[in-house]
């Protein structure tokens, strides 16, 4: 059974983080696999002048042009009034015999009478509202309850997100489908020589620990810095390389680096080109992700795929993504994080075993599998009637 889908590619047009990767990679694989039987039409709000990713050439593209705030508020209003959102309704209702299914790939779903799928990446704004702006928390707290209730089916990117949807919003378990995201094949172990050519720019004279991700509170960089200070007291020579954009946490983190006397031991690498990131992972003595909350946790998978040892938090989705290939510690326990990293960098046999296990765990997460499961959900949603009130 073939199914026609209007697919929100907006995150890949306007963003650059995990939501962008999900929207773009899933779309690419849905179009690439003829067995998926998905007639994919892309949609985005063209308010910024950006265009769809170059990896989706010749795709059918539908756009509207509206200010971002007006777009979000008008979508929310359609849910409040339970009136079909006209711009999208016109797009999905082109064929009366086979109306399109609408897939919202980020946390924004217009009200429609045709079938809809909503991907929920995380509910961090419910668990840690202090890590969002007040305006965004208000919008998401109000909107997500409406969006999740209105959607025909929900995709959760982890079992943890599924539990949050059920526990916090009372979503029917039958409505929430766990479909894991994937790992790009570019993430694989590099040769020592290739890795050295890149890593020499970041830590030419010492081994290094690595964190990857935008500087924001939930990534818990402060705990990593305090653990590094303990490791320096224990005599370890390692630097901490932090790769990622300088978010709104940067200035407090910079002050903490200075207060802890780590100015010569921390490298803020900023944005690392995609082609260099696997080499940076490969060369790391240990990769840290002590996050307070992750809807999925791409850096853990990327690091493991590159055969880098990983120490990450034992909360949210991270244990299910890491499996038995990483060491897990409580996100607020500085001593536990320092002890785990110390084990990895001082016990060669342990590090070697983690390097063996990592790629075996990472290979379980494939975009091909994500696309196949998503296409099957599309068909199931298209076959059944839309419940009037979930």
Buried (B, 14 or more C-beta within 10 A) or exposed (E): EEBBBBBBBBBBBBBEBBBBBBBBBBBBBBBEBEEBBBBBBBBBBBBEEEEBBEEBEEBEBBBBEBEEEEBBBBBBEBBEEEEBBEBBBEBBBEEEEEBBBBBBBBBBBBBBEBBBBBBBBBBBBBBBBEBBEEEBBEBBBEBBBBBBBBBBBBBBBBBBBBBBBBEBBEBEEEBBBBBBBBBBEEBBBBEEEBBBEBBEEBBEEEBBBBBBBBBBBBBBBBBBBBBBBBBBEEEBEBBBBBBBEBBEBBEEBBEBBEEBEBEEBBBBBEEBEEEBBBBBBBBBBBBBBBBBBBBBBBBBBBBBBBBBBBBBBBBBBBBBBBBEBBBBBBBEBBEBBBBBBBBBBEEEEBBEEBBEBBBEBBEEBBBEBBBBBBBBBBBBBBEEEBEEEB
